[in-house]
Amino acid sequence: MATGPALPSTADSVPLGALSDPILVDPGPRLLGDVVEAYREVAPSLVEPSLASDNADERGEGGGGPTPATQLPTLRVFAGEPAIETATAGFRAASRLAALLDADVVDLRVLDAPQPNAALAGAETGYALVRGENGEGCDGDGRDDVVRWHRVGDDASLRERYASAFGDADPYRLRTPSRRRVYEGFAARCDESVAAAVLRALDVPAGPAGLDDVRSSPAGPDPEASRLRAYAVGAREGVLDRTLRRACEDAGLGSPSTFTRIKRLLRETGLIETASEPQPVGRPRERLAARGALAAAETPEETVAAVRGVAD
């Protein structure tokens, strides 16, 4: 590949594909987030697909599309659980990393003990990655939202130091699915309009109550809030309860029993109701319907506001 994912550096970029079989060791939350962002910049339709990119060409499966997963450098990431949990605290960040895991671009495993420095090591060389200080972590306009990294050292033995431990480590099980898995799960069980509505609700940033403040945090919902939002959207769309719970399971949001609890919470707060619907064969099914503030919601932001605090 002529270009590929690279970390911003104080000297020049740090291309992840320049190292052979690299391992990233003990990244903090910011470095782990920068790695995911580096992949997103070169393969957005893989890492964070838009609702308009659900076709073969935009996934990179057809000719001339964006970078497919097979052309991206693979990376083994050996990270501590606290760093991973911080870096994936909301749906948006977590779903990006989930997309890389689904595509086998990133192999994420749990590091038991902190290391002296974060390190990036390939078969031929390796070096520590140190965050820039005293203004060196800013971009050319002086903003501090673009962190830059120093490469320190040149150690060909660094990768071997961690390769064996990485092979013995447990994979990290991310609780948040990728955007594509969410879309495909709901599209298959319900339809594409329901799938799109679920993603729009999940895209609403997490924030305090009140629509004026709903965009205050870009992190997105945590796993429990994601489940509430998805089930609430299905209720507003009038989906059968059994179909919706299976769609939520296929989308990677939780088990059917988990959504039995979500259903109970929404009923107890007066936001949904069910109606028995006869079936040609077998017992009647329950069709969901929204009530109260959920029924009145006309936008994704209003849907989110209607269910905010239900699980508290």
N, C-alpha and C positions, 0 to 999 in steps of 0.2 A: 504494500500500500504506500502511496506517495505521502500521504498524511495519515495521522492517527491520533488517538487520545494522548494528551500530554499535560503534565502539571505545569502551571506557571512558575518560573524560576527567577531568582534575582539576576542571573546571568543570561540564560536562555531557557527555552522550554525543556522539560524532562519527558521525552517521549517514552511511553510505557512499552511500545513495541520495539525499542532499540535494544532491550535486554532479552537474552535467551531464557525462556522458561522462568520468568521472574516470580519472586515472592515478596510481597509487601508485609513487613513485620511491624506489629504494634502501632498501627496508625491511630492517632487520636480521632475524635469525632470530626474535626475540621478537615484533616487530611483524608479520611475515608470519604467524606462528602465531596471533596475536591476530585477524588478519583472517579466517583460516580458521575460527577458533572463533566469531567473530561470525556468520558464515554458518551454522555448525552449530547455533547456538542457535535460529535462526529456521526452519531447514529441516533438522532432524536426519535425516529419512527420505531425504533426498537426499544429504547429506554423509556421514553415518555410519549407514546403515540397519541395523536389527537383523534377526535371522533371522526375526522375526515380521512384518516390514514388506514382504515380497515379494509384495504384491498391488497392484492398480491404485489403490485408494483411498488406501493409505498412501504411494504414490509421488506423490500429488497429481494423478493422472490422472483420478480420479473426482471427483464433487461432494463438497464438504465435507472433503476430505483436507487434509494439511499443505501448506505453501507450495510450489507447483511452481516449477521453475526459471524459467519464463517470467515470474513475478512478482518475481523477485529482481533487484536492481540489478547490472548488469555492471560489471566492474572490470578495467582494464588494469594489470598489475603489471610493473614494470621493475626487475628485481632482479639482484644479483650472484650468480654460481654458488655461491660459498662460503656465502652466506646461505641459499640454497635448499637446498643439500645438508645444512646443519646443521638446518634447520627440518623436513626430511623424512627424517631419519636412520633412522627405524623405520617399520614397516608402518602403524601406526595413524595417525600424522601424515601420512605420504605418501599413504595411500589417501583421506584426507579431501580433500586438495588435488586428487588425481586426479579425484575425483567432481565438483569444481567445473570442472575443465578439460573433462571429458567432456560436461558440460551446457552448455558455452560460457558459463558465468557469469564465469569468470576467463580472461583471455588473458595468459599468462605468457611474458615474453621476457627475454633475457639482457642485462644492463647491463655494459658493458665496464669502466667506471671508477667508483670510489666517488665519491659526491657529498658536499657539505658537510653536508647533513642529509637525513634521510628527508622526503619531501614528499608531500602529497595535493593534487592539483590538478584542478579542473573548468573548464568553459568560462567561468564567471563569476568565479571566485576560486580561490585556492590558498593553502596555508600549510604551513609546516614542522611536523613532528610530533616532539616532544621528550619523551623519557621522564621521568616525574616523579622527583624526588630528595628526599632528606631526609624520608622517610616519605610523600611524596605519591604514591609508586608503590604504596601498599598500599590495601587495601580498608578499610571502616569498622572491622573487627575487628583491624586492625594486621597482617594477614597480608601476606606479600610475593609471593603467588602470583597476585595480580590487579594487573597493571601498568596505570597510568593515564598518559595522554598529554596534553601541552600542545599547543594549537594556537598557532602563532606566525606573525604576519604576515597580510597580506591582499593577494595579488598576482595580478591577473587575467591577467598574462602568463606565469605559471609553467607552465601546461599547455602552451602553445605552444612553450615552451623545450625540451620533451622529446618532443612528439608526433611530429616528423619522425624523430628518432633511434629512437623506439619502432617506427615503421613499418618501418624498415630493419633492425631487430634480428632475430636468430634466435629462433624459439620454443624454449622449454626442453622437452626430452624427458624426462619423468619416467619412471623405470624401474619404478615401483610402480603397479599397477592399482588402481582403486577397488574397494571391497567388492562393489558390485553386479556389476561385470564378472567378478570372481572367482566369485561365486555363479552367475551365468548361464552362464559357461563350463563349470563342472563339472556344473551341472544339465542342460545340453543334451547333453553327451557321456556322462555317467555317470547320475546321478539326483540328486534334491534332497537325499537323505540324505547322499550323499557330499559335495555342495556345502556343506551345513551343517557337516559334520565338518571340512572343510578350513578354513572360517572360524573355527570354534572353536579349531583348532590355531594359526591365525594370530593370534588374539586373545590368546594366552598371552604375557604380557610377556617381553621379553628379560631374562635374568638369569644369574647364575653357576650352575654345576652344583649340583645338590641341590634337591630339591623344596621344601624350607623356604624357599629364596631365590628361587624362580622368579618371584615377583611383585615383585622388588626394583626393576625398572625398567619404567616404563610405555611405553617407546618402541616395543616390539615388534621383530620380527625384521628384519634387513637383507635385501636381495634374495636373497642366496645361502641364508640360513637359511629364508626363505619358500619357496623352491623345494624344499628338503629336506623341510620340514614337509608341504607339499602332496603330494609324491610318496609320502612315508611313509604318509600317510593313505590314499591310493589303494591302496597295497600292503596295508594292513591290511583294506581293504574288498574285496580280491580282484579288482581291476579288471584288464582286459587291458592289457598294457604299451602297445600302440599307442594304445588308447583314452585311456589316462591321459596319455600325452605330448601327444596332440592337445588334450585338455581343458586341460592346463597352458598350451599355446600360446594357445588361445581365451581363457583367463582373463588373458592378458597377463603371465604369469610368466616366459616364456622360450621359445626355439625348441625343437622336438623334439630337435635335436642336443644342446642344453643338458641335456635330461633323460636322454639316453643317458649322459652323464657322471654325472649324479646317480644313475642306476640302478647304474652301475659302482661308485660309492663305497659305496652301501648294500649291494651284494653283497659287496664286499671286506671290509666290517666285519661280515658275517654277520647283517645285519638283514633281508634279503629273500632270497627264492629265486623261481625261475620254474618253471612246468610247461607243457609243450607241450599245446596243446588243439586237436584237429582241427576244421577248419571245413568246412561243406558244399561250399564252392568255394574253391579256392586253397590256399596253404600253411597249415600249422598256426600258430596264434597263441600268444604267451606270456602266461599268466595269472600275476599276481603273488601272492605270499603273504608275510606277515611271519614273521620268525624272532626268536628270542632275546628281548631286552628289548622290542623293538617288538611282537612277538606277545603279550607279557604285559601291555602297556600297556592300561589300561582307561579312562583319562581323557585329555583333551587335554594336561594338564600332564605326564602320564607319557609320552605319545607324543613330546612335545617333548624331554623329558629323554633318551629313548632315542636320539634322533638328534643331540643336542647334541655338538658337537666333531667330527662326522664329516668335515667339509670342512677341518678344520685341518691 
